Amino acid sequence: MRCSSDGVFTKGELVPYGPIELNPAAAVLNYGQGLLEGLRAHRKEDGSILLFRPHENALRMRIGADRLCMPAPSVEQFVEAVKLTVLANKRWVPPTGKGSLYIRPQLIGSGAILGVAPAPQYTFIVFVCPVGHYFKDGLSPISLLTEEEYHRAAPGGTGDIKTIGNYASVVSAQRRAKEKGHSDVLYLDSVHNKFVEEVSSCNIFMVKDNVISTPLLTGTILPGITRKSVIGIAQSLGFQVEECNITIDELLGADEVFCTGTAVVLSPVGSITYRERKVEYGKSQEAGVVSQQLYAAFTAIQKGLVEDSIGWTLQLN
Ligand code: PMP
């Protein structure tokens, strides 16, 4: 789907997966005018396919587009493009329990421009790929390395939108953490190097004395759709949930820690390393009780195993 500076996206077309042509002066290649989204399609036991809250992804892309001075497809256009792409590739949606189809919408400044300014043309793309677990061991606990030298985002920056540049800034810290045997990086705030923000591609939660807390969205953290959904589920299960500033010391003192995101779903954290200290949570190879309870409740809705009384899922056929 394409649009010029009038901001109106024309009807898109389905084309076989493959390289796209881009002008070397395209704004996305030079000035990072690019946004991405991530969703999953699951197959229910009756063979039908479910999307999870696609309207939320469409809205988040529109907020990001506004920040980057880009026109964006309407919510209806976004959801329709996702639906058509998934239906055209439905043979790739794995059977129930065997994974899901990952959906990657992208909005890029594809028009050529020299000098920092919004692109004259934009392209909206959706591609899909079947996937299993993000971390190699699935629901078994992951280990995080706390990063103090590099930050994911700074106040006034673009940390709260899903723009491509945010991921460029995490690659080296993530590689370093993986080389040291950790699953991912835990980022702290860039002002005090003390408040917990998030992980490279997921939000973080802690449980202490049965109260669930997650960092407050202050402009440097991506407002995760899984985060928002897990907060709602936890509240409906009777948990007290607080969105507040969390220091690294408070996180290290938690009873349980877990991460949420479309790719990671809900991954328990088994250990966090901070400076010379490694803190382990619960029994080393098992998810905590609250993490297990929330994982079960969340995935049951996402995979259509229980009735979706809130209307979060969109059935495609
Ligand atoms: N934080 C970052 C930096 C991410 O890339 C993601 C993945 N989109 C998340 C959090 C989780 O967001 P969501 O639950 O919408 O996938």
Boltz pocket constraint, residues with backbone or C-beta under 6 A from the ligand:
constraints:
  - pocket:
      binder: B
      contacts: [[A, 38], [A, 162], [A, 198], [A, 199], [A, 200], [A, 201], [A, 202], [A, 203], [A, 222], [A, 223], [A, 224], [A, 225], [A, 226], [A, 227], [A, 260], [A, 261], [A, 262], [A, 263]]
      max_distance: 6.0
